[in-house]
Amino acid sequence: MPEQLSQSQIDALLQKMSSGEAHEVQEETTKVREYDFRSPKKFTKEQLKSLDSLHETFSRMLSPYFSGLLRTACEIEVAQIEEQSYYEYSNALPDTALIGMLDLKPVNHNYDEARMIVNLPMSIGFYLVDRVLGGPGTGIDYDRDYTDVEIAILSTVLQNITQRLQDTWSSNLDLEIKMDGIETNSRLLQVFAPGDVVVIVVLNVKFDNKMDGLMNICIPGEFLEQVSDTFNIRYAHASKRQDPSKEESKKRLILENVCSSNMEVQAIFDQFQMSLKDIMQLQPDDIIPLSKPINSDILVTIDKTPWFTAKLGETKQKKAIKLQNIVSNGDENIQWKSVTSQ
């Protein structure tokens, strides 16, 4: 039940209102989010989050490629992932753009083939060309179309982007992605129907704080609906597990490559210092006194890192050392199988 006011409280409230001391209580406004029932959302937040995680990995793969190609620092991050109609996406594109059209061919025949769009803004496109040709990347005129030479350079860049995109997607879905062509006029681009649902992945690209732009990837919603289960976070790692025999062969190959590498091994009996004058006066048959007896342990280093203790000896009339212990953090408490080495 609401609290009832006494007559004295009502009189006091009327007096404040007449004197202007009372303030009107403003009603709290709640935030209302618009929702278009004619085009309901098809993807949940979890599915878009999985797609965000996937393209974060793509960003980490693409960033070092740009850094090595342009010889400058590059940072790429996912700025936004949004679901919208293709009509809205195409209307937002500028008249002049660099658009790569990619074909997606899943290995699993249960999934349909699809087409993806990668859009690079004019600012990044001209910056890439200028840096690849040795320029500073500044003072570029954006009010013109690309030349044939520039298209050839950017085509190679888009092919490398496509390869890294395929490597990223292959961690969740076996498919092949190939670049089908390049379009520079967005008004002639008719890839999907205007009412088709697409998912736009916006990537923020920064080059050494001198140039930045928004690169975007347009993915058809119909294709994502078919493969959405493969992007579930709970099962993403399970799909990457390989056959145990393949894992074993991979480990064996890595071990063989490591074992074939060359490393410098030195057996150090003793270390001491002499003045340059004494060294210059040394003659054959001179005797240099050492601070260690001949039967004491020596130190064996691998690439100048202490690794073993050993004993001096001979085998087959050749000088040899016999390994005794492994040196671990300066301790010799780890026993090693005795090996005679020349």
SVG drawing of the C-alpha trace seen along z (x, -y; Angstrom):
<svg xmlns="http://www.w3.org/2000/svg" viewBox="-5 -32 116 80">
<polyline fill="none" stroke="black" stroke-width="0.4" points="0.0,0.0 1.3,-3.5 2.2,-5.7 -0.5,-8.2 0.5,-11.8 -0.8,-13.6 -2.5,-17.0 0.6,-18.8 2.7,-17.1 0.2,-18.1 0.2,-21.7 4.0,-21.9 4.2,-20.4 1.6,-23.0 3.6,-25.8 6.9,-24.7 5.2,-24.5 3.7,-27.9 7.1,-29.4 8.9,-27.6 11.1,-25.5 9.7,-22.2 11.2,-20.8 9.3,-18.7 10.3,-15.0 11.4,-14.0 10.4,-10.6 13.2,-8.2 13.5,-7.5 14.5,-3.9 16.7,-3.3 14.7,-1.8 16.5,0.3 14.9,0.2 14.2,3.6 13.0,4.1 10.6,7.1 10.7,7.1 14.3,8.3 14.9,10.1 18.5,10.9 19.6,14.3 22.8,14.6 23.1,14.7 25.7,12.8 27.6,16.0 27.9,16.7 29.1,13.2 31.6,13.5 33.0,16.7 33.4,14.9 35.1,12.0 37.6,14.5 38.3,16.0 39.1,12.7 41.2,11.6 43.5,14.5 43.3,13.4 44.4,9.9 47.4,11.3 48.4,13.2 48.0,10.3 49.8,7.7 53.3,9.2 52.7,9.7 52.1,6.0 55.0,5.1 57.4,7.1 56.1,6.0 56.0,2.2 59.0,2.2 57.0,0.4 55.0,1.2 51.4,2.3 48.6,2.9 45.3,4.6 42.3,5.2 38.7,6.1 36.7,2.9 33.1,4.2 31.1,7.1 27.6,6.2 24.7,8.0 22.9,6.0 21.4,6.3 23.6,6.2 21.6,3.2 22.8,1.2 26.4,2.4 26.6,1.6 25.1,-1.8 27.8,-2.7 30.6,-1.8 32.3,-4.8 32.1,-4.9 35.8,-4.2 37.1,-1.3 39.4,1.7 37.2,4.8 38.5,8.4 36.0,11.1 36.8,14.4 35.3,17.8 34.7,20.2 34.7,23.9 34.1,26.1 35.6,29.6 32.4,30.9 29.9,31.2 27.1,30.7 27.9,27.0 27.2,24.8 29.9,22.7 29.8,19.0 31.4,15.7 33.1,13.3 34.1,9.7 37.2,7.9 37.2,4.1 40.4,2.0 39.8,-1.8 41.6,-4.0 43.8,-5.5 45.3,-2.1 45.5,-1.0 47.6,-4.0 49.7,-3.8 50.5,-0.1 51.5,-0.9 53.7,-3.8 55.5,-1.9 56.0,1.2 57.6,-1.0 60.0,-2.6 58.1,-5.8 57.4,-7.4 53.6,-6.9 52.8,-10.6 51.4,-13.2 49.3,-10.7 46.6,-11.9 43.4,-9.9 41.2,-11.7 41.9,-9.3 41.5,-5.7 44.1,-3.0 46.5,-2.4 47.1,1.1 50.5,1.3 48.9,0.4 46.1,3.0 48.8,5.6 50.6,4.8 47.4,4.7 46.3,8.0 49.3,9.7 48.6,8.2 45.0,9.4 46.2,12.9 48.4,12.9 45.5,11.7 43.3,14.4 45.9,17.1 46.0,15.9 42.2,15.8 42.1,19.4 44.7,20.4 42.5,18.8 39.2,20.3 40.8,23.8 41.3,24.0 37.5,24.4 36.3,25.5 38.1,27.4 37.7,25.1 39.5,23.5 39.5,19.7 40.6,18.3 40.5,14.7 38.3,14.6 38.8,11.0 39.1,7.3 36.5,4.6 37.3,0.9 33.7,-0.4 31.4,0.4 28.3,-0.5 29.0,2.3 29.3,4.8 26.3,7.2 27.3,10.2 24.2,10.7 20.6,9.7 19.8,6.4 17.7,8.1 20.3,10.8 21.6,10.8 25.4,10.4 27.8,10.1 30.4,7.3 33.7,7.7 35.4,4.3 39.2,4.3 41.0,1.2 44.4,1.0 47.1,-1.3 50.6,-1.8 53.2,-3.3 50.7,-6.1 51.0,-7.7 48.1,-6.0 45.0,-4.2 41.8,-3.0 39.0,-0.5 39.2,2.7 36.0,4.7 35.1,8.3 31.5,9.1 30.4,12.7 27.1,14.0 24.7,14.8 23.3,17.9 26.7,19.5 27.3,18.6 24.0,20.2 25.2,23.5 28.6,23.5 27.7,21.7 28.1,24.9 31.7,25.2 32.4,21.8 31.1,22.8 33.8,21.9 33.3,25.0 34.2,27.2 36.7,25.0 39.7,26.6 38.4,30.2 38.2,29.8 41.9,28.9 43.0,32.2 45.0,34.3 45.6,37.9 48.1,39.3 50.3,40.8 50.5,37.4 51.4,35.7 54.2,38.4 55.6,37.9 55.6,34.1 57.5,34.5 60.0,36.8 60.6,34.4 61.2,31.5 63.6,33.7 65.5,34.7 65.9,31.0 67.2,30.1 69.6,33.1 71.1,32.1 72.0,28.6 75.7,27.7 76.7,26.7 80.1,25.8 81.4,28.1 84.4,27.1 86.2,28.9 87.8,26.4 90.4,27.7 91.3,24.4 91.1,20.7 93.7,18.2 95.1,14.8 98.5,13.7 99.9,10.3 100.4,9.5 104.2,9.2 104.4,12.7 102.4,14.1 104.7,12.4 107.7,14.0 106.4,17.5 108.6,20.1 108.1,23.7 108.7,26.2 107.8,23.5 105.8,24.8 102.7,22.9 101.7,23.9 98.0,24.4 95.9,24.2 94.2,27.6 95.6,31.2 95.6,33.2 93.0,35.7 90.4,33.1 87.1,32.5 86.9,30.3 84.0,28.3 82.3,29.0 80.4,26.1 77.9,26.2 77.6,22.9 79.5,21.3 76.9,22.6 78.2,24.9 76.6,28.3 78.7,31.2 81.6,32.1 84.1,34.6 87.4,36.4 90.5,36.3 91.6,39.5 92.7,41.4 91.0,43.8 92.7,45.5 95.7,43.3 93.6,40.1 92.8,37.5 89.3,38.0 86.9,36.8 84.5,38.9 81.3,37.2 80.4,37.4 77.5,35.2 75.1,32.6 75.5,29.1 72.1,27.8 71.9,24.2 75.5,24.6 74.7,27.9 76.1,31.3 73.5,33.3 72.0,34.8 73.7,38.0 74.4,38.7 75.2,41.9 79.0,42.1 80.0,41.7 83.4,41.7 83.8,39.0 86.6,38.1"/>
</svg>
